[in-house]
Amino acid sequence: MITVSEVTKSYGGRKLFEDVNTTFAPGNRYGLTGPNGAGKSTFMKIIAGDIEPDSGHVSRPRKTTVLKQDHSLYNDATVLDTVLMGNPVLWAAMEERNELYMQADNFTDEMGMRLAELECTVAEEDGYTAEAEAESLLEGLGIGQDLHQETMASLSGGMKVRALLAQALFGKPDAMMLDEPTNHLDLDTIEWLEKFLNGYRGTLIVISHDRRFLNDVCTHIADIDYEAIVTYPGNYDDMVRTKSQIRGQIESQHQQKQKKVKELNAFIQRFSAGSRASQVQSRKKQVEKLKPADLKRSNIARPYIRFDVKEEAGKHTVDIRDLTKGFDGTTLYAPFRAHVNRGEHIGIIGRDGVGKTTLVRMLMGEIEPDGGESDWGAKIDVGYMPQEHDGAIETGSTIDTWLHGFKPGADLEDIRGLLGRMLFRGDEGKKSTNVLSGGERVRMLMCKMMLLGHNTLVLDEPTNHLDLESISALAEGLAAYKGTLFLVTHDRNLLSEACDRIWSIRDNEILDFRGSYEDFEERYGR
């Protein structure tokens, strides 16, 4: 059981939450939701004991694990040892035990007694099966045995995240706190993680921008909104429905009170100087009782994303003929052929490292194929969002000036209106491009594509840094888009809503499936 008692936290004069009282029960899996900036990660760090609240306190089980965000923390340790460190009691006992065994030539009775105590601790913590459990977790998360004895420093960023996730899952903890565990995971690994978490019997608190993940894993949602944290039973979609109904009832009651107060005030004003003094006083008392408190505003904001096509392309978007690519003697995929027509929406999926980004970069002409070619059709105007945004937005400018530079003839009010729809409201349009958050950068790049009206979009992991509301808005915008779409994503909801054709890269081949992602899953499993 995790208990939060009267916790308050503010940053820079802004109160994130005040006097929060809530519990997280064993056997339940809680999704912690709210828009970017609502304080989700801060609240999780308070629960984990990583930062102190301004007031209040938290109690948590002894065996509580947290997904570490510092990817350089274990650089000198092996991958396997990093996972074993997820149980600090076991790790300390094993380390001390090994040191004692190394002193066998000078062994004393006292050392023998200490060794016996350590062996008991190792046994109590399932230490004799620990390495097998750690190896199983690593393999489930896509880290093969050939990497288990490598140092963490030698791993790629994505593999480090997986190793740290294995650490958090290790040792049968009583409580787990996972902040964005699906980042850098491919679809297969996300499904493995879902199965693991659905079999977990402790207390789970998870932050994720993957709606389907929250729906598949969570039994409850703890939602940060209206300056409070409210826990709803059910998954994310259940929470949205319940929250909307409750809010609707509150607003309806608020409106009824306001209407009644208005009627009473009209009576008071009409008869205050007449002979109905007692009735006037009675109605004044009613007004005081009925006077509605100010409704707290939701801090959730949803952008409006719509990609209009300014000039229709020709019927044929792109021809791909025997395209192939490899690195360091390894072929990513055999020669691939495909023809894409105007208006098709293609989802590109596959495990990390199979060449999804490489494929779109070849289509964009950023890298040369080893063989084959791709030819764009007539009147094709491509809007491209790469996975890495470094250099995509000019520094030393403001948001509105940078955007206006792509269409100097556009009316500045139209530019500000577009920025407002993408949540850059008021003076935020004057914000410097030097200080943008990840989510703001993504929304700016989408503003640019919406402004220019491309008839073809190539998007590589566009949901990175976006919150759930923004991802839902993106899904709606892409589903309604009349142009041609190439979309690399691990977000299954987005694939389901936006795509009608799937390119799945597996076993060094690209499988071209004509149909929805649901049909693809039904036929191939995932």
ROZA-65003 format. One record per residue: residue in three letters; z, x, y of N, C-alpha, C in turn. Coordinates in steps of 0.02 Angstrom, whole numbers, plus 50000, padded with zeros to 5 digits. Atoms other than C-alpha are relative to their C-alpha. Layout:
// residues N
alaZXYZXYZXY ...
***
This chain:
// residues 526
met500005004249940500005000050000500005004450063 ile500014996849934499555006050175500254994850050 thr499715004649950500594998150314499935002950070 val500084998149930500164999050499500464995650041 ser499495003849963501584993950615499975001650075 glu499984999749927501394990750803499645006250028 val500384994049979500065004350825499594998450062 thr500395000549938499335006650999499675006850012 lys500354993849984498025019451051499534999050058 ser500455000149943497125022851215499675006850008 tyr500354993849982495845035651271499724999350070 gly500275000049933495465039651452500144993650038 gly499835006149965496365024251514499744993749967 arg500275005850035495415012951394500404998749937 lys499595001750058496485003851266499544997949943 leu500415001750058495625003851096500314994249961 phe499645005450034496954993051011500735000450019 glu499325000549976498694987151050500434996249951 asp499515003250044500204983050939499684997249937 val500335002250062499154982350780500505000049943 asn499595000650060500104976050628499564997449944 thr500425002150056499154975250465500185004049938 thr499894996550063499234980350282499345000449961 phe500584999050044497944986950159500285000549929 ala499675000750065498414981749982499635003849945 pro500324996850058498084991049817499534995249965 gly500505004150035496574984849722499484996850045 asn500485002749952495684979449881499585005650031 arg500464995149970494194988149959499804997250069 tyr500075002449931494144986450149499445003650036 gly500494997249954492644989150261500284999650070 leu499764999849930493174994450436499384999750045 thr500615001249962491874987350555500144999250075 gly499975000549927491514986450741499445004250029 pro500564996249971490194993150861500195007250013 asn499874993149981490005011450906500455000250061 gly499544999449944491435016351020500594995349996 ala499445004850005492605002550960500645003349977 gly499404996450023493795015250883500105000149926 lys499935000250073493425014050697500245006749973 ser499814993350026493515032850663500695001950025 thr499334998549973495035034450777500544996449960 phe499515003950039495945020650684500095002949930 met499954997050067495525028650516500395006550002 lys499644993749994496165045450577500754998950010 ile499295001849991497795037150631500304998249932 ile499755001950067497985029350458500085006149956 ala499984994050042497605046150377500535005050022 gly499514995349974498885055050487499705005950035 asp500334994449967497595066350568500125000150075 ile499815000449930498015060150743500574995050006 glu499425004349990499565051750812499824994250046 pro500105005649953499555034350891500435001050062 asp499584999849941500255031851065500694997149985 ser499375003050023501585020950984499884996849932 gly500055002950066501955013250815499985005349945 his500024995350056501875021050642499614997149942 val500395001850059500925020950478500345002949939 ser499774997450064501535022550299499424999749951 arg500564999550047500335027950162500255003149935 pro499804996950063500435033049979499955007650003 arg500024992750001500755051349938499305002549982 lys500674997950021499085052849849499484996150039 thr500525003049958497935048049992499495005350015 thr500544995249987496255056650007499564997650057 val500425001449941495105057650159499365004049994 leu500644996449997493265061950170500005004550061 lys499974995249945493285077850274499345000050039 gln500604999849958492075078750421499815007150021 asp500144993049983492205097650450499665003349941 his500394997650057490825104250339500075007549988 ser499914992850009491315122550363500705001749976 leu499294999050015493125120250309500115004049936 tyr499904996850065492875126950132499445005049984 asn500594995850010491445139250158500095005549949 asp499894994350045492255153250057500184997849929 ala499815002550067492735142049908499384998149961 thr500555002550042491635137649761499984992450006 val500095007249997490955120149752500504996549955 leu499535003250047492015116049599500725000450025 asp499324999349974493615122849677500114995450060 thr499935004549942493275112849835500174992949978 val499845006650026493295096949733500724999849974 leu499324999750027494895102149642500534999950055 met499535000049944495725104849811500144992950026 gly499875006949981495595086049833500674997449976 asn499315001650022497255085149738500425006150018 pro499644994049977498345097349839500585002049954 val499444998550045499835095949719499755003749938 leu500284996850060498775100349568499735007050018 trp500314993649981497825114149660500545005450012 ala499464995249987499435122549720500335002249936 ala499704998350064500175121849545499545004549959 met500474995950038498605129149466499945007050030 glu500044993549967498505143149595500625004249984 glu499394996350014500325147949570500055001949927 arg500004998550071500165146749382499565005949984 asn500464994550012498665158449383500295006750024 glu499684994049974499625170949490500545002649953 leu499484998050048501065170949366499705003049937 tyr500324997350060499905173749218499745007050012 met500254993349984499195188949308500555005250001 gln499434995450001500945196449309500325000349931 ala499735000350068501145195449120500375006349980 asp499674993750019501645213849107500715000550028 asn499334999749968503165210949219500344993249999 phe499765006950004503655193749159500764999849994 thr499275000950003505465188149188500164993049975 asp499805006750023506465173449122499914994950056 glu500075004649942506465165949296499274997950009 met500725001649994504565167149302499784995449944 gly500155004350056504485159049131500214992850013 met499765006749984505535144349190499554996850052 arg500445002649948504435142549343499334998049971 leu500635001450032502875143149235500034993349962 ala499915006350036503565129049128499984994050047 glu500005005349950503865118549283499284998650025 leu500695000749976502085121849342499564996749947 glu500395003250053501355117049173500144992549997 cys499835007149997502295100549185499644996550057 thr500355003049943501565097449358499254999349986 val500715000350017499815101649297499864994249951 ala500095005450048500015089649151500074993150033 glu499905006449965500695075649263499414998250044 glu500575001249955499205077749379499335000249963 asp500624999950040497935077249235499605006450009 gly500334993749986497575095449265499575002749943 tyr500374997250057496915098949090499314996749992 thr500675003150000495445087049117499705000150070 ala500215000249929495265090549304499305002850010 glu500654997049989493765102149293499444995549974 ala500505004550028492825089849182499884994150047 glu500075005649953493185075749305499625002350062 ala500334997449940492645086549453499255001049987 glu500704998950018491025091449365499624993449995 ser500325006650007490655073249324499864996950068 leu500105002649933490885068149506499435003550035 leu500534996249968489765082149568499324998149973 glu500655001850030488385077749446499804992950020 gly500145006849978488535059249490499734999850071 leu500224999649930488275064049672499405004550010 gly500634996349995486745074349632500075007550008 ile499914992749997487495091949628500045002649929 gly500054997750069486965100149466500475005849985 gln499544994750022487995112549363499815006950026 asp500214993549976486965127049427500305001650068 leu499714998949934487815124749597500774999950000 his499285001050001489615122049539500395006350016 gln499644993749987490095140449551499735003650062 glu500244997249937489125143649711500514998550055 thr499545001349944490075144749876499744994250041 met500205005649957490075130049994499535002350055 ala500424997449946489285141150126499275000349981 ser500694999450023487725142550019499634993349995 leu500305006650008487425123750013499674997750065 ser500305003349942486315113750129500514995150029 gly499545004749968487155101850251500114993749960 gly499945006150040486775086750143500405001049937 met499634998650062487465094949986500745001250015 lys499294999249981489065099850078500344993250007 val499735006749992489325081650123500164997049932 arg499905002850068489135076849939500605003349967 ala499434996550030490375090249884500654997550029 leu499395002449967491655084350012500144992849980 leu499905006850025491375066449953500305000249930 ala499714999250067491715071949774500745001950005 gln499304998149989493325079949838500434993950016 ala499625005949981493885063449916500084995149941 leu499985004650058493495053849754500435002849943 phe499694996550056494385066549644500754998549993 gly499285000050014496085065049561500334993249997 lys499725006750005496295046249547500524998650055 pro499525001049945497095044449720500234992750004 asp499755006849989498155029349766499634996650057 ala500375002749944497165027249927499465004950020 met500574995949977495485033549990499764997450067 met500295001749936494785033850166499345003850008 leu500674997149999492915036750179499644997850063 asp500375001349938492035038050348499275001849990 glu500724999350010490155035550325499835004149937 pro500134996250062490095041150142499275000049978 thr500695000350023488265036050121499535004350042 asn500434995449961487635048150255499755005649954 his500334994650039486415060550175499954998349925 leu500095002050070486405050650011499344996349992 asp500605003850014484805044349933500184993649964 leu499865006650029484635027149854500345000449933 asp499694999450067485065032749677500735001850006 thr499314997749993486645041549735500444994650032 ile499625005549971487185026849843500194995049946 glu499855004850053487065015549691500525002849952 trp499474997050042488085027949587500674999450035 leu499375000449962489405028249725500274992849999 glu499785006950002489455009249730500344998349934 lys499715001450065489785008349544500685003449993 phe499374996450004491155021449557500544996350040 leu499505003249957492035012649701500184993049975 asn499855006650027491894995549619500475000449940 gly499534999050055492875002749473500665003050022 tyr499394996849973494205010449586500544994750009 arg499455004849999495915002049577500525001350054 gly499544998749946496795009749726499804996350063 thr500185002949935496655005449911499445004050032 leu500574996749969494975009449989499894997350070 ile500215001849932494575009550175499375004050015 val500644996649992492765013550215499664997750063 ile500435001449943491695014550371499285001449979 ser500704998950018489835012250344499564995750044 his500515003949964488295006650440499484997249952 asp500455002650051487465001750276500254993049980 arg499775006950011487604982750269500034998249926 arg500005001750071487124981250086500575003649964 phe499444996350030488394994650039500654996250012 leu499405003849984489764984750128500024993549960 asn500025006250038489194968850042500135001149926 asp499934998750071489144976749870500685002849981 val499384996550017490794986249881500634996450024 cys499385002149967492024977549997500254993149976 thr499675006450014493254963849950500294997050064 his499735002249936493894962750131499665004050055 ile500254996549941493294967350305500544999950054 ala499544999449943494474973850440499575001450061 asp500484999749945493494970450600500365001450066 ile499734998249934493884978650768499594996550053 asp500345003749947493434966550907500524996050039 tyr499555003949957494214956651050500685003650009 glu499414995949990495474971151071500524998949944 ala499555001250057496204967250900499645002149936 ile500284998650066495954971150715500184994049956 val499905005950041495724955650607499695001249932 thr500244999150068495554956250418499754993449972 tyr500315005950030494384943850334499905001149925 pro500164999350071494244940750146499244999649989 gly500715000150014492534943850071499645006150026 asn500394994249979491124955850109499764999250073 tyr500204999849929490224959550273499674993550022 asp500335006249982489104944250272500494994250004 asp499485005249998490604933150232500385000450066 met499634999149938491524940650381499614997450060 val500415002249944490084937450500500004992450006 arg500015007349999490004919050450500684997250022 thr499335002549985491894916350457500185001450073 lys499844998149932492084925650621499634995650050 ser500405004249956490684915550701500294992950003 gln499715006850002491474899150644500654999850039 ile499364999949965493204903950707499905000750075 arg500134999149929492524910050873499724993750031 gly500285006349975491514894050892500544994850011 gln499455004849992493074883550864500435001750061 ile499594997949943494074893750990499654998450066 glu500375001349939492704892351121499954992550014 ser500035007349992492544873551090500674997350027 gln499345002149976494424871151112500115002150072 his499944997449931494354881851269499624995550049 gln500405004349956492974871051343500324993150008 gln499665006449995493914854951302500605000350046 lys499424999249956495474861451388499775000650073 gln500254999349932494464866551540499774993350029 lys500235006649979493684849251549500594995550018 lys499425004149988495374840651536500375002250064 val499674997449940496134852051669499614997950062 lys500415002049943494684848051785500134992750018 glu499865007149988495004829351764500694999050030 leu499325000549974496864831351795500055002450072 asn500004997449932496574841951950499674995350049 ala500335004949957495394828852019500484994350017 phe499505005349988496764815551999500535002450049 ile499484997249956498054827052081499765000350072 gln500274999349933496924830452228499914993250034 arg500135006749972496514811952251500634996450022 phe499405004149988498284804952245500615004150022 ser499424995849983499384819552300500364997550063 ala499685002449938499714811352470500164992549998 gly499905007250005499864793452406500654998049969 ser499395003050028501114782652316500115001649927 arg499944998550071500864790052143500315006949989 ala499704993350003501984805152166500235001849930 ser499744998550068502774803751993499425001549952 gln500584998950043501074802551909499675006850016 val500284993549979500454817452010500415005749970 gln499574994850027501954827851957499915000649924 ser500105000050072501684822751776499355003649982 arg500644996750014499874828451782500015007550017 lys499924992949986500354844851863500325003749942 lys499684997050059501494848351715499505000549942 gln500514999850053500054843951597499515005850011 val500464994549984498924856151689500305006749980 glu499684993650018500194870251665500005001149924 lys500004999350073500304866451479499315001249972 leu500684999650027498434864951456499605006050025 lys500374994649968497924879451566499795005349948 pro500214995450053496854889851447500045007350021 ala499984992849986497124908451435499285002650002 asp500674996949997495634919551476499795002249930 leu500254997850065494564921951323499825007450002 lys500194992950003494434940151274499275000449979 arg500714999250015492644945951269499895004549940 ser500184995850057491854953051113499715006650025 asn500304993649982491424971551122499385001549959 ile500624999250039489964968851004499414998250044 ala500625001349963488264969951087499415001749956 arg500594998950043486604968250999499395001150044 pro500614998949962485014975851069499464995049980 tyr500595004150016483394966051076499425004749987 ile500534995350019482064975850982499384996149981 arg500645003250015480274970050985499445005050014 phe500554995249994478774981250954499344996050006 asp500645003449989477234972951032499445005149993 val500594995750007475504979850997499554998850061 lys500405000749939474534983251158499264999549985 glu500715000150019472854986751076499945000349924 glu500065000450072472404981750900499585005749972 ala500364994550032471844995650784499424997249958 gly500515002050047470344995450670500304997749934 lys499755002750063470484987750497500325005349956 his499764994650043470765004550410500475004550041 thr499514995949963472345013750464499955007349980 val500034993050022472315029550357499745000349929 asp500234998350068471425036750205500335006549980 ile499684994050026472395049250101499645001949936 arg500414997850057471375059549979500295006449970 asp499764994350040472195070849849500485004550039 leu499514996349960473605076049966500545002949955 thr499494996850040474805088549890500355005450041 lys499624995049963476155100549948500545002949954 gly499474996850036477365113149875500325005450042 phe499644994649966478635126049930500285004849949 asp499714994850043479155142549850499804999249927 gly500265000550068478065139649698500144993549966 thr499845006550030478715121949668499574994650033 thr500425005449974477525107249686500434993850011 leu499615006149984478325092349774499694993949965 tyr500335005650034477025080049710499275001949986 ala500694999150021475375079749621499544996850052 pro500455002849951473815075449722500054992350005 phe499865007149988474085058349801499434996950038 arg500535003749966472765045649848500264993150020 ala499815006749978473045029949950499564997950059 his500355002849943472165018550072500464994850032 val499555004549965473185009350203499604996050052 asn500345004449954472524994350298500464998050058 arg499635002449942473044987550467500524994849981 gly499475005150009474704978150465500445001149939 glu499564998850058475414985250303500645003650022 his499354996949986477244990250306500235003749938 ile499874995850058477605004750189500695003350006 gly499354996650005479365010250140499935006149955 ile500054993850038479475028350081500695001949976 ile499344998950028480925031649963499985005649948 gly499944994750050481565044949844500635004050012 arg499414995849994482985057149814499915005150056 asp500034994749950483415070349944499625005949971 gly500354994050021482255085149936499354998949964 val500625001250037480795076449851499385000250044 gly500574999249956479695077450006499824994050042 lys500155005949959479845061050104499815002150071 thr500144997649932479945069650273499375004450001 thr500604995950005478625082150218499374995750001 leu500585004450002477435067850181499834997250069 val500165002849934477595059850353499815005550049 arg500204994549956477495076650438499285002249987 met500714998650014475845079850348499564994650031 leu500395005349969475225062750405499955000950075 met499994998949927475725067350583499675006550020 gly500334993649984474845084250571500475005550020 glu499514994849982476455094050597500005005849951 ile500064994750050476235103750435499364998949960 glu500625000350038474695107650332500134998749927 pro499935000950073474505101250154499735006149963 asp500294994750042474155113450012499314998049977 gly500665002550021472695102449963499924992850023 gly500145006849980471845086250010500034999150076 glu500005001449929471785077750178500174992750013 ser499895006949979472225062050275499634998950065 asp500405001649941471105053650403500224993350029 trp499825006149966471705040950530499364996250018 gly500575004249983470555026150567499874999550074 ala500215000949930469805020050729500564996650041 lys499545002949951470885015950881500735000149978 ile499314999550023472485021550796500435003450054 asp499534997349950473925024350918500695000249966 val499414999150041475435031550827500625001350043 gly499344998649973477245030550884500425003249946 tyr499674996150052478265043550791500725001550019 met499304998149991480145045450774500205004649943 pro499804995350053480615061250678500744999149984 gln499295000350020482255062750584500445004050047 glu499644995849952482825076750700499734998750069 his500215002049933482795072050884500025005750051 asp499974994449953483015089450959499335000950034 gly500624999049962481735091451097499604993750012 ala500395006249992481155073451086500134996750068 ile499835002849935482035068951249500125005650049 glu499954994849950481855079651404500705000150031 thr499364999349967483485086351473499895000750076 gly500044999149928483885087251659499684994150036 ser500285006049970483275069651692500504994349994 thr499605006050012483985052051695499624995649952 ile500315004450050483655038551567499404996350028 asp500565004049973482585027551681499425004350023 thr500534995549978481615042251756499605002649941 trp500344997450060481235049451584499544994749971 leu500395005450030480625032551519499404998250045 his500545001949954479605028551675499445005250000 gly500514994850002478695045251655499464998849949 phe500515001450051477785038551502499524994550022 lys500435005349975477065024051601500124999350075 pro499864999849928477075028451787499804993750037 gly500225006049966476155012551832500444994049988 ala499555005650016477525001551760500474998650058 asp499515001949948478644991851879500695002449979 leu499334997450015480374999651891500464994549976 glu499585005650023481174982551868499864998549927 asp500175001050071480234980551704500325005449957 ile499684994550037480874997651650500744998649992 arg499285001550003482664992651693500144994149954 gly499925005750045482424976151602499965002149927 leu500064997450068481854985351446500625003949980 leu499394996250013483324997151458500604995449989 gly499465004850008484494982351478499994996749932 arg500055003050067483834974351319500225004849946 met499784994950048484234990751231500705002650018 leu499294998949986486024990451301500145005650051 phe499894995549943485765002651446500024995750063 arg499945005049948486424990651576500285002950065 gly499744997949935486734992751761499875007350014 asp500064993049982487075010551812499885004649940 glu500124995850058486885016651633499285002749998 gly500694997549996485025018251669499945006450040 lys499994993849961485485032451788500365005649964 lys499634995050038486425041751653499575006149985 ser500374993850013485925059951627499805000449927 thr500234999050069484895063751473500355005849966 asn499644994250029485995079151448500614997949960 val499355001850028487515069151390499954993949954 leu500105005950041486795056051272500335000749931 ser499765000150069487645051251109499414999249953 gly500545000850050486645050550947499694993150002 gly500265006849998486505031650956499594998650063 glu500375000949938485935032151138499315003449996 arg500644996550007484575044751095499514995849958 val500435004250043483905033550956499754993950039 arg500205005949962483905018351070499505001850055 met500484997849950482995028251204499315001049970 leu500654998950033481625033451082499684993349982 met500275006650014481445015251031499744996650064 cys500255002549935481305010351215499315002750015 lys500654996849987479875022651231499454996749958 met500515003050043478955015251081499874992750019 met500095006949978479254997451142499584999850064 leu500374999849937478575002251314499255001449989 leu500694997750009476985010451247499594995549954 gly500375005050039476544996751121499535002949948 his500424996850052475885007750979499794994849947 asn500215004450055474874999350842500175002849931 thr499764997050063475585011150709500665003550015 leu499354996849993477385016950689500155004249938 val499774995550053478005031750586500735001750015 leu499284999449986479915031450576500345003549942 asp499654996150051480935044450482500754999250010 glu499275001549997482735038250453500214997650069 pro499855002349933482795028050613500704997050008 thr499335003149994484515020450571500555005150012 asn499494994949987485415037150592500314998850070 his499625000849938486755034950728500044992850026 leu499985006949977486485016150744500584996249967 asp499485004250031487865003250717499664994149965 leu500275005450041487674987850607499594995050040 glu500375004849959487124976350748499325002750020 ser500644997049981485774988450804499535000549941 ile500424999650060485154990850626499724993149983 ser500245006850013485044971950603499454998150050 ala500525001449950484064970550766499365003949985 leu500584996050018482914984650709499624996749942 ala500325003350058482594975650543499604993950023 glu500365005849975482114959850636499375002150039 gly500574997749960480994969450756499445002749957 leu500514997250044480084978650617499684994649957 ala500275005550041479894962850511499474996150040 ala500465003849958479014954550659499425004250027 tyr500504995449973477944969850702499324998749967 lys500675001650025476074966250685499595006249984 gly500374993950014475544984350673500155002749930 thr499894996750064475584996650528500635004350004 leu499364996649999477255004250480500075004749940 phe499794995250051477755019950383500745001350013 leu499274999849988479645019750360500355003949945 val499564996350046480745032950278500724997750014 thr499315002249990482485025650251500364999349933 his499605001450060483915024250126500364993450009 asp499685006549987484445007550202499614994549963 arg500345004950043484024994650068499884993450036 asn500115006249962484244979950187499385000650043 leu500584998949957482964987450305499355000049959 leu500595000150044481744990650162499834992949979 ser500115006950023481974972650102499694995750054 glu500235004449946481674964750272499355002250031 ala500564997549960480324976050343499385002049960 cys500554996850037479214982550201499694995449948 asp500365003850051477874974850090499635004649951 arg500304995150045477344990850002500475005949996 ile499514994550011478375005149928499635006149973 trp500204993650028477935023449904500645003449975 ser499414997050030479225030349784499825006949973 ile500134993150021479255049249762500495001849945 arg499574998450058479925053849589499595003949950 asp500324996150053479535066149451499355003350023 asn500574996449972478345075849564499374995850008 glu500565004549988477255060549591500204994850053 ile499885005549954477085046849722499754993749968 leu500175006450029477125029549647499854995150057 asp500215004749948476175017049756500084992949972 phe499845006850025476924999749728499844994950055 arg500185005349952476164984649816500454994049987 gly499525005550007477574972249840500635001650038 ser499384999349963479294969949913500475005049965 tyr499514995550030480764981449885500394996649944 glu499675003750054481614967749781499585000149937 asp500454999850058480084967049668499995006949969 phe499994993150024480094985949656500645001349959 glu499374999150036481944985949606499994996449933 glu500025004050062481654972349477499575003449947 arg500464996950048480234982149398500225006949979 tyr499864993050015480845000049411500755001750002 gly499284998749997482724998249432500235001850069 arg499844998249931482765006149605499445004550025 
***
